[in-house]
Each structure stands twice: as C-alpha cells, then as structure tokens.
Amino acid sequence: MRNLTVKEIIEVTKAKLIQGNPNLICKDFSKDTRTIQKGDTYIAIKGEKFDGNLFWKQALEKGANCVIVSDIQCKKEELEVFKSQTILKVEDTLQALYQLARLKRSFYQIPVIAITGSVGKTSTKDIVANVVSQKYRTIKTIRE
C-alpha cells in the first residue's frame, strides 16, 4: 500500500503546517480517538453532535503521529508538549478527508465496489468481499 507524506497531505488539502515534519510518513488514518493506534494520523471531523477538533490532544497522547484539524485552541506551552508530533490545520476536515481518499485511490488502478446506505453496510461489505474473493484477489476495509 502506498502511504502519504505530510508534504503530500499539505499539497492536496492546502493545509497549514502548525508544527512537525513535512517528510513524516502517514500510514493509517482514524477519525475516532477511541481507535487511535500508535503512529496513526487523526482527522478531527466536526459533526452535528460532536466536534473532533476538541480531541486533538487526546489523539496525540494516545500516540497519533499527526493530527489534521480545522480549529485548534491551544497555548504555546501545549504545543511544546507535542513538539515531536505533527499538527496540520485545514479549512474543512471532512473535505480534507475526501481529498486524501481521492489521492489514495488514484494510486491504484483496480476496480472498486462501494456500499452505501443507512443499514447493513458492514455485513453487506463482508458478504460481497467474500463472494468476490472466490475469484479475485480482494481487499476490504477492516477498521470502521
């Protein structure tokens, strides 16, 4: 799998580098601090009932090597605590997520099956992947 560098993320999303290493390699992405793994990149999505921007510190404390936020309220001293980690600010994190997905998808010339809807997506995805894998080499999302 082709990974992204912070520099590529900055280019495609027009992000501002608040602090960190533009050559850092970003492998896995998460929009939920409850599932953050060491080395992940956290994308702070703002929804109707929550604001992921409020959890950027928690993501870094859990081991994220990079966070992408649209709003960051912090003092200089707080940034100092996370000086070895990367913080990017974008205008709209959901739009940035779309741009990153589009970029990642452009690296591969393979067919894609998309499952949408409000109920049963995970089960349907697993069933379709199982059927398709009988004939073709298949990958599917594993972290929801």
N, C-alpha and C positions, 0 to 999 in steps of 0.2 A: 504494500500500500504506500502511496506517495504521501508524505507528510508536508505540512506547510511551515514556512518560517514566519517569524513575527514581521519581517520586512514584507513578505508577500501579503500577509493579512493587512498591513498598513496600506499597501498599494491598492488592494481590491476594495477595501472598506473605507478608505480615506480617513483612517484612524489617526489620532494624535498619540504619540508615544509619551506617556506621562513619566515613566521610568522603565528601565530594563534594557535587555539585549535584543537588538533587531535581528540578530542571527540565531536566536533561540529557535529550536525546532518544536513545533506543536503537533503532537500525535493524536491524542484523544480529547474530545470536547464534551462538556457537560453543561446543562442549564439548571442543574439541581445540586445544591451543595450537599445534599444528603448522599449523593452517589459519587462525589468527587474522590478521585484516586490520586495518589502522589504523581505529579508530573502532568496532570490534566490541564486543559485550558477551560476556564469557567466563562460562560456567556451569560450576562445578567439580563434576563428577559423581564420586561415590565408587562404584567398582565392586568386584568380588570380588578383582581382581588389581592394582588401581591406585587411587590417591586423587587426584582432580583438584584437591583443596584444596592439594596440595603445589606446584602450578604457577601460583598466582595472580600471583606476582611476574613470572614469565616472560611471562604473558599481558599484563600491564601494560607490561613492557619492549618487547614486540612491537607495542604501540600500542593495545591494548584501552582503551576509554574508561571501562569499567565492568567489575567482576568481581562475581559472585554466588557466595559461598562458604558452607559450613556450619561450617567450622572454620578459623580463621586464627591462626597462631602468628607473631607479629612483635613487634618492638620499636618504640617510638615513632619512633625515627630512621628505620626502614624505611618507615613510613607517610609520613614527611616527604618522602622521595624521590618518592613518588607523589601528592603533595598536590593536583595538578590533576586527578587521576583519581578515580573513584567506586568505593567498596567497600561492598557490601551483605552482610549476614550473615543467613542464613535457617536454620531448623531442619533442613530436608532439601532439598538442591538438586534432587534428582530430582522431588520433589513440587512444588517451585517451577517447574520446567520444565513439568510438566503444567498447573499453574495458568496460566502465561503462554501456553501453547499454547491452552488453553481460552478465555482472554481474547481473544487474537488472532483465533481462529476466530469468536468472537461478533461481530466487526466486519463480517463478510461473510455475506450471505445467498445463498450459492452451494452447489451440490451438491459433495460430496467423495467421492472414491474412495480407500479405504485399502487398501494392500497389506501383508500381514503374512506371516510365515513365517521359516524359518531359511536358506533358499537361494533365490537368484534374484529377490530383491525389486527390485533396481535395474533389471535387464533387463526384468522384468515391468512396472514403473512406466513405463519408457521406451516400451515397446510399447503399453501402454494409453493413455498420453498421445498417442502418435502417431495411434492409431486414433480416439480421441475428438476430437482436434483437426481431423479431417477435416470435422466438422460444427459443433463448438462452439469458442468461444474458450477456450483451455486454459492453465493454469499447472501447473508441477510443481516439486518440489524440485530444486535444482541443486547444492547443497553437501551432501554426505553427512556 
